[in-house]
Amino acid sequence: MSDRDNQLWLRLWRERRTAFHQQAVNPLLSRFWPSLELAQGSRVFVPLCGKSLDMLWLAKQGHEVIGVELSPVAVKAFFRENHLQPVKRRQGPFTLWQHGRLAILCGDYFALTRADLGQIDSVYDRAALTALPQAIRTGYVAQLRLLLPSASPVFLLTIEDAEEHASLQQALGVDPELQALYAADFDIDLAHVESLFETDPHAPEQPARRAEYKVYRLSGRTQEH
Ligand SMILES: C[S@@+](CC[C@H](N)C(=O)[O-])C[C@H]1O[C@@H](n2cnc3c(N)ncnc32)[C@H](O)[C@@H]1O
């Protein structure tokens, strides 16, 4: 990840330009997460977590949650807006903020080690991979592989622009970019697709475009490294 991208994210949070933040728990998370059948108390990693309310929902299901987020503005807002008083401590290049089952490491995802994260049983990715420029997504996935035990599932939500796909069949299937990024190490199960017609709030005069909301369950299948 380039320092320029990091500076951009830090600035977006400082200037409160955070339209990506959802004001409610993602309905596809609450509907499809239970299908992973993970044990109570198992530990969920939330990369590039922002101040997502989805972390609260995961903790309410009995999970230990550990997010990583670059911006201290986001981390502070997460705990303040949810009326939680975290304990803060330095951990190498990160600051760990923790309250009960919820923890966020504030710092750069690309600097994380397995020792920083501890045991991880699954991953929740909403607008993490897809927030990154295409050129560094391979690095994001390679880093995920380093951090995860091989069998841990990844629950991935994406929003794909149907018009960027070559055909309707492709628009409703596994995204070719995800296939290229994950297929070497993961079995990819496209669990759900939902089509919505949406107008761009910045260009309401433009015709609505079809977006595909997809739920992927990825199961790691390479040997433990
Ligand atoms: C599109 S937002 C999504 C946030 C969250 N997943 C959600 O659903 O609301 C992407 C987040 O990644 C954070 N981020 C970007 N690059 C990062 C990095 N290298 N390490 C940690 N966090 C990063 C940004 O600050 C931002 O909060």
PDBQT file of the ligand as one rigid body, heavy atoms in Angstrom, charges set to zero:
ROOT
HETATM    1  C1  LIG A 301     -14.416   1.729   2.186  1.00  0.00    +0.000 C 
HETATM    2  S1  LIG A 301     -13.944   1.837   3.866  1.00  0.00    +0.000 S 
HETATM    3  C2  LIG A 301     -14.824   0.451   4.535  1.00  0.00    +0.000 C 
HETATM    4  C3  LIG A 301     -14.837   0.400   6.026  1.00  0.00    +0.000 C 
HETATM    5  C4  LIG A 301     -15.645  -0.780   6.614  1.00  0.00    +0.000 C 
HETATM    6  N1  LIG A 301     -15.189  -2.062   6.151  1.00  0.00    +0.000 N 
HETATM    7  C5  LIG A 301     -17.122  -0.605   6.379  1.00  0.00    +0.000 C 
HETATM    8  O1  LIG A 301     -17.756  -1.534   5.861  1.00  0.00    +0.000 OA
HETATM    9  O2  LIG A 301     -17.666   0.457   6.725  1.00  0.00    +0.000 OA
HETATM   10  C6  LIG A 301     -12.244   1.287   3.837  1.00  0.00    +0.000 C 
HETATM   11  C7  LIG A 301     -11.528   1.517   5.149  1.00  0.00    +0.000 C 
HETATM   12  O3  LIG A 301     -10.199   1.001   5.060  1.00  0.00    +0.000 OA
HETATM   13  C8  LIG A 301      -9.327   1.833   5.773  1.00  0.00    +0.000 C 
HETATM   14  N2  LIG A 301      -7.988   1.554   5.221  1.00  0.00    +0.000 N 
HETATM   15  C9  LIG A 301      -7.533   1.851   3.982  1.00  0.00    +0.000 A 
HETATM   16  N3  LIG A 301      -6.277   1.402   3.818  1.00  0.00    +0.000 NA
HETATM   17  C10 LIG A 301      -5.932   0.782   4.977  1.00  0.00    +0.000 A 
HETATM   18  C11 LIG A 301      -4.754   0.097   5.418  1.00  0.00    +0.000 A 
HETATM   19  N4  LIG A 301      -3.688  -0.029   4.625  1.00  0.00    +0.000 N 
HETATM   20  N5  LIG A 301      -4.737  -0.413   6.661  1.00  0.00    +0.000 NA
HETATM   21  C12 LIG A 301      -5.824  -0.294   7.476  1.00  0.00    +0.000 A 
HETATM   22  N6  LIG A 301      -6.957   0.339   7.114  1.00  0.00    +0.000 NA
HETATM   23  C13 LIG A 301      -7.014   0.872   5.877  1.00  0.00    +0.000 A 
HETATM   24  C14 LIG A 301      -9.853   3.224   5.490  1.00  0.00    +0.000 C 
HETATM   25  O4  LIG A 301      -9.417   4.170   6.438  1.00  0.00    +0.000 OA
HETATM   26  C15 LIG A 301     -11.357   2.980   5.543  1.00  0.00    +0.000 C 
HETATM   27  O5  LIG A 301     -11.861   3.153   6.833  1.00  0.00    +0.000 OA
ENDROOT
TORSDOF 0
